[in-house]
Amino acid sequence: MAARSVCRAGSAAGRALLWGPRPAAALLTLARKRGAATYAQTLQNIPETQVTTLENGLRVASEESNQPTCTVGVWIEAGSRYEDTKTNGAAFFMEHMAFKGTKKRPGSAFEKEVESLGAHLNGYTSREQTAFYIKALSKDMPKVVELLSDLVQNCALEDSQIEKERGVILQELKEMDSNLADVTFDYLHATAYQGTSLAHTVEGTTENIKRLTRADLASYVDIHFKAPRMVLAAAGGISHRELVDAAKQHFTGAPLTHKGDSVPTLKHCRFTGSEIRARDDALPLAHIALAVEGPGWADPDNVVLNVANAIIGRYDRTFGGGTNQSSKLATLAVKHNLCHSFEPFNTSYSDTGLFGFHFVSDPLSVDDMMFCAQGEWMRLCTSTTESEVTRAKNYLRNAMVAQLDGTTRVCENIGSHLLHYGRRIPLEEWDARISVLLNNSWITTASAVACTGSVSRMCCLQVGSNGAVDCDRFPLAPNVMGTRAS
Amino acid sequence: MLSVAARAGPFAPFVSAAAHAVPGPLRPLAPAAAHRDRKVPLDLKRPLLCRESLSGRAARGGLVASASLNAPASVRCVHNDVAVPDFSAYRRQDVQDASASSQGSSDSRKGFSYLMTAATGVATAYVAKNVVTQFISSLSASADVLALSKIEIKLSDIPEGKNMAFKWRGKPLFVRHRTQAEISQEAGVDVSQLRDPQHDLDRVKKPEWVILVGVCTHLGCVPIANAGDFGGYYCPCHGSHYDASGRIRKGPAPLNLEVPFYQFIGDDTVVVG
């Protein structure tokens, strides 16, 4: 206690010596007021996200921002997690078929109409959500809403197109196989959630792709593309009132209501501590992903884990700075030539998640990198410095703000927040949550997740040439029984 | 030549290359039956047994083959088709259900594992310690050597008043069955008058049995029993007189006869040493 006050006094004295007498306070405030709005002011001035729920359960949300363009999209709570082994791949297939015409606009008429507006149509499917969105001029918003409703409710699913898409998807699978990082993450899910629906890949198995029929896809749409599980999100130069009117006009058809009791529920997916190694000595590098079970979307611990990831930092060989990296793990990686790149991740699903890191390295340094990375986790639990945490918080704040550039990103943010959290969490709230993290409180959480709680749950996977790797190494853990499915 | 080929068995193809049949005038040339192996069609339904499939690493379905003019033809296994096998036979009861979180039971599972490890560790340490001590203690004195250090004496063989001598650890051992008169006489001796003051009862466990090392404390001769002026022992070398309790009374010896460590086992046996 006394020592700390001495240090503080000493550092204040040192500062005074270095910088001389401070300029007058009045001058300083003058300079500040003339500048741009402060960070806090900017956050407060972001327009509020307005949410309206229609009668059939569809949520309409938008953020008006006076721009000439807008992005309007539909975010649906459907994905590969909702499929079973027989229908795995239906969501991805549907995404392909969605752009191939609707009953009202068969064939390429749909795409031509989108293009005639000068708009972009895009979509993606992930494990827990599917999205279709159109970027267009703000004045075309009602038309865009109509197009989206057509796409979601009236997909044509022509047999000839289905057969053509089979080949296309198989070809896409082959190409995706060469993206080793994605393959690694797919394997990670396959082993971490083995025996559950989160283990399914989004694209599905080749057998399913060859076997899925029009009936399968139609029943998939019938079960999942329903209004209560959809969010119509928009961002840009649109008005919320007009958006709601357009939605009421187009999104209240019969196909969007659940028939009777057929509301699908999500079962919890069990996490299994396990390991999968796909060894291929012909490949020059090893991709490793290591994860422990993390919290689901709505858990406040996510903020803590994101700060932890910011402390761990990222690195790849293109970074300048040599051994002077802000991330301690990166410094080690450079000094001992441990890896080509690494990045931590915190993937969340509705009730579970994966918190870990992924790295690419030479086969002979896999062992060392694993040791150092796990050592970094252990270090987080006990000896982070306050400057590190402050830096990480600022980094995270910056990342959250920078992420929202453009109407499309904002629209996606709205859509996914409504699906994950039930409301849009504004940047102000994120900032507040990040600010309240104290150095010790978050360490407890991080310890609970990464150190004590998860010793028995660890999933490691590698693709590529394999040196002698012992994934059982966890520096401070007494032992790691239970890394084999137990 | 031909006979060699006929008897060569598996070497026939190699041998017959060097031999050629020559047609005779009466017998036409009989061409060797051409053994063409029957083409065994590949039965796609039967699992193909090769090194890869036997070790479980063959691609099982989902092969994507590609052939093109200006790129290598390949057969690849798509990662989507790699299915993690079902390990439920190895799972603990708590984690059998795929729709229940494994977090709840993690403490108990970990506790059990750590307990088993700790118990095994303790047991192993105990066993290791025993094994090591057994090996090291085999370097110490063996049983026959240890046996030499003790002597077991049957007391009923010694009548009253008699002194018996035994060889023990290379020295004479006197076991005397004292009479009551001797006991009371020795008890009555004034301790302060002795050269090496010791009361009789301090030198014996049972008063009727006195056990002594029969080596004179002067210069090591063996005293004679039932001799001397005090009803005990007399050393003939230099004339030391000991009493019935083995205490020095007269003569050059400085100390009383040594009393070894002994134990009475039962009524009839004493183990000395």
Interface residues (C-beta under 8 A of the other chain):
Chain A: L170 L173 K174 D177 V183 D186 Y187 A190 T191 Q194 G195 T196 A199 T201 E203 G204 T205 T206 E207 K267 H268 C269 R270 F271 T272 S274 I276 A278 E293 D351 T352 G453 V455 S456 R457 P478 N479 M481 G482 R484 A485 S486
Chain B: G61 G62 V64 S66 R76 V78 H79 N80 D81 V82 A83 V84 D86 F87 S88 Y90 R91 R92 V95 D97 A98 S99 A100 S101 S102 Q103 S106 R109 K110 S113 Y114 T117
